[in-house]
Amino acid sequence: MRLTARGFGCGVDPGRLAEDLATVALGERLRAADPAAAFLVDRDDLREQVRRLADRRDSFDGGFAFAHLCAD
């Protein structure tokens, strides 16, 4: 998903709005999740996913907010 400003101003930075919407969506998914169907993601797999996102940091407005997770 990509949020782009198109001459519309609502007083909220588009990047911040996207982060807030993602947080709300995550909260809704967690609230609706079936605890019996929950599973854990392997820590190394999760780190690799974060590193792949970090490699694309130039495409993010405002940088990559989770760079601290890539530190070894």
Summary of the structure (lengths in Angstrom):
residues: 72
radius of gyration: 15.4
end to end distance: 29.2
largest distance: 45.7
contacts: 112
relative contact order: 0.11
helix: 58%
strand: 0%
